[in-house]
């Protein structure tokens, strides 16, 4: 071949592709290298449009691959990068905790700590240990306030914690449930701090109304210690709802009430007897005797793996009753309606779950 061949400088790929006059090699070396002779080579393509050049933000390994988008896997798809991110996020989390660079609200709620520590632990319980099924979550508002009212059971109030974690995970807006707890909870040194960090506060009307007024989801269990401290023989029989203070808080703020029925909590620590003298000595509302506690000591605190069902019922509106917040008859009737709704739903769920420890 007598004429020169146009070639591109490899250093100019991806920038300005200026053709240069490069002497062609003789045909024999080209054949030995597995290439066509220059006389048979296809003509040099014209400069590609600017849109085909790799973007400036493309990783270097993708540009070097020589193909749009590269042939190397993206950084986030490489083996081991998932754990690298988890370690990096964990170190960043510890750095923020040690430096105090995190936020809590006026009640002490720490959403970052709840997401990073408490919910993952509760997720193991409700999803893997209790095999919890949640239904009716569409009845919980996507935004704005609502009062979630549930039945209480289980000797230890795990049902409140399981409800808050399951609702956060299953709800499309991943809303937090701000639980109202008894005074005893907030008199216990470690438990009080944990309750505050996870969004809990004292079960009183002023705190409930402040939370509802701020647009939060508030969870309340009107049975109180009567619910979690009842004998196994009385399982799934709702106790008295007190004076209906939760209804007054909903009425004053015009907040809808969402009843929720929880099946499964009664079997985790079946309470066979209550040692009242020991409970009075320890200043506790009850001292339970279960098949495993206190016989097995600390091992008896492991909950039995019962099957859980949680169902949220349609909300009960209260906006049209805001002027009746101090009317005892209205408060009593509404509380009785909520209680009856939960009780009937419990019967339905128990029919769906004939075996307490089934799959």
N, C-alpha and C positions, 0 to 999 in steps of 0.2 A: 504494500500500500504506500502510495507516494504522498498523500495529503495528511495534514495534522488532524487530530481528534479533539473535540471539545470535552473537557472533564471539569467536574466541580471539586473545589478544594474541600477535603473532609472537614477542615476546621471551620468552614463557613456554613455547615448544615445547621438549620434552625435560626440563622441570622440573615445575612444577605447572601444569596446564592449566586455569585457572579461567575459566569463561565470563564475559564482560562484556557489558553492554548498550550496543551501539554503534548510533547512528542509521544507518538504511539510506540509501544514496545513491539519488537518483531514477533511474528506470528508463532514461532516455534515455542518460546517460553510460555506464551499464552495457552497453547494446547497442553503443555505439561502441567500447567496449573489448573487445568479443568475448565478454562474459559473459552469462549468462541473467539476466533480471530477477529481483529478489528474490522475487517471488511464485512463480516457478517453481523457485527454488533448492531443492536437497535440504536437509532439516533438518540442523542442525549435529550431527555425530556426538558421541557421549558420549566421555568421557576414555578413551584407550586404556589397556590394562593396563600395569602398571609394567614388565613384561618387554619391551614393544615400544619403550620409550625407549632411546636409544642408550647403551651402557655408558660409564662414565666413562673407560675406557681407549681408546675408539674415537678414531682420529685426527680432528683438526679438519676435515680436508677431507672425511671421510666423513660427519660430522654435518651439515656445510653442504650436502651434496648433497641432503638431504631425504628419502632413502630408507634403509631398514635396510641397513646395510653400505655405503651410499654408492654413487655411480656412478663415482667416481674410482678408478683402479687403486691397489692397495696399493703402499706405498713400495718393497717388494722387487721388484715387477713392472714398475716404470717403466724405460724405456730409459736406459741409462747407470748405473743403480744398481749393477749387477754390478761395473763397473769402479771405482765409488766405494768399494765395500766392499773390493775388492782393494787399492786404494791405501791405505785406512785400515788394513787388516790388515798391509800391508807396513810402514807407518810405525810401527805398534805393535810389530811384530817387531823393527825396527831399534832402537826405543827400549829394548826389553828386552835386546837384545844389548849395546848400549852401556852400559846401567846394570848389567849382570850379573844381571838378574832372570830367571834361567832355571836349570834343574836338570840335573845330570849324575849318573850313578850312580858306583859305586866303580870301575868300569872306564873311566870317561870317556865313556860313551855319552850323546849329546845327541839325544834323540828329536825335539825341536822343530826343530833344525837339519837333521836327517835328513829330516823331513817337508817342510820348507819349501824346501830347497835340493837335497839329493842325490837324493831320490826323483823329483822332477820332471825332473831331467836324465836319470836312468836310464830314466825312463818314455818319453822321446823315443826312446831307443835300442831298448829291448826291444819297444815297441809299434809304432813307426813305421819304424824303420830295419831291425830284424831280423824284424818281423812275427811275434812270438813267440806260439806256441800252448801253453797250459798245461793239463794234464789230471791227474787223480788228486789234486787238492788236498784232497779229502775225506779222504784218508789221513793228513793232518797234523792232530794233535789240536787241538781248539778251545781247550783250556787245558791247563796242565800241561807238564812238560818232554818233549822229544823230541830225538833226535840225527839230524839230516838229513845223510846221507852221499852225496856226488855224485862223478861223474867230473870230471877236471880237464883243460883243453885250451885252445888258442888263443894260445900264445906270450905274450900278456898276459892276466892272470887276470880278464878281463871276465866270465867265466861266473859267478864267485862273486857279483859285484855285481848282475848281471842276475837271478840266482836270488833274491837277497834282496829286490830291488824287486818282482819279479813275484809272489813269495809274499805279500808284504805287501799288494799290491793285490788279488790273487785270493782270498785266504783270507777266509772270512766274518768272522773276528775280527780281521783286519788285523794279524797277528802280525809281530813283528820277528824276523829271523834273525840271531843273534849269531855272526859268522864267526870261525873260528880261522885265524890266519895264521902264516906262517913267520917265523923270527927276523929275516930280512933285511928284511921289510916294516916292522918296528918299529925298525930301525936307520936308516932313511931319514928325514931331518928332516921334510919336508912330508907324505910319504905316511903316516908313523907317526901324525901328528896327525889326519889325515883318517880313517885306519882306526879310531882310538879313538873319534872323534866319531860314526862310523856304527855303532858297536857291536862292533867287532872286538877281539880280544885274542890273545895269544900261544898258539900251538897246543901246550899242555902240559896234562897231566892235572889238576893242581891247579885251573887256571882253568876248564877244561871242567867239572869236578865242581862247582865253586862255582856256575857258571851253571845247570847242570842241577838242582842242589839248590835253586836259587831259582825253579824252574819255567819257565825260558826255553827257547826253541828255539835249538839250537846247530847251526851248519853246519860241516862238516869235509870236506876233500878229501884223502883219504889218499895219493893219488899224489904230491902235492907238486909240486916242480919237475920231477920225471920226467914228469909228465903234461902240464904246459903247455909244456915244452921239448922234446917229442918231434917228430920230423920228420913232414911231411905224409904221407909214405908209410906211417906207422904210425898214421894217424888212426883214432880210435874203437877202438883196441886198448888195453885197460886195462893200466897198468903195475902193478908190485908195490905192495901196500898197506902196506909197511913192517912194523913189529912188531905192528900191531893195537892201538896205544895207545888209539884211539878206542873200541874194543870194551871195554877195561878200564874206561874212564870210564862207559860205559853200564851195565856190569854192576854197578859199585859203587853206582850210584844207582838201579838197577832201571828205567832209562829205555828206552822202545822206540826202535828204530832204524828210520828211514824212508829207504830207498834212493831216490835220484832220478837219473834219466838225462837228460843234456842233449845234444841234437844241434844243431849249428850253430856251436859255438865253434871247431871245427877249421878252418873255412874263412875266418875273419875275417882272419887273418894266416898264410897257408899257409907253414910253415917249410920251406924247401928245403935249407938248410945251417946248420951251427953253426960260427961262427968261434971255435974254442976258445982260440987264443992271445990274441985280443983280449978274450975273456971273462975269462981269467985276469988279464990286465993291469988290467981294470976291476973285478976281484973280483966278477964276476957268475956265476951258475950256467951261463949260456949267452949267446951273442950271435947273434941270429937273422938270417938272410938270407931275405927273402921276395920275391915278385915286385915289390913296391913299395918295400921298405926294405932297405938304405939308399940305393938308387938315386934315389928321389924326395925324399930328405931328410925334413923334418917332414911333408910331404904323405903320405909312406908310412905314417904312423901312423894314418891314417883307416882304420877297419875296413871290410872288404868287406861288402856287405849280404846276408849269407847268411840263409837261412830257418831259424828256430830252433824246436825242439820240446822241451818240458820235461814229463816225466812223473814223478809221485810214485808210488812203489810201495807196496803194503800194508806196514804196520809189522811189524817182527820183535820180538816181546816178549822181555824179558830179566829180568823180575821174578822168575822162577823160577830164575834162575842167579846170583843175587847172591853166593852162597857160593863161586862158581867164578871170581871176578874175577882171581885170581892163578894160575889153572890155564892153562898155555900151550896145552894141547890144546883146551880149550874156546874160548879166545880166538882161536886160529888157525882153528878150524872155523867160528866165527861170522863172522869177517872174510872167510873164503872164501865163505860163503853170501851175504853182502852184495855182494861183488865179482861173483859169478856172476849174481846178480839184476840188477845194473846192466848187466852185459855183454849179457845176453839181451834186456833192455829196449832197449838201444841198437840191436841188430839189428832189433827190431820197428819202432822209430821210423825207422830208415834205409829200411826197406821202404815206410813211409808217405810218405817224403820222397825220391822218386827224383831230383829236381833240387835241388841244394844252393842254388841262387839263384832257385828258383821262387816263385810267389806264395804 
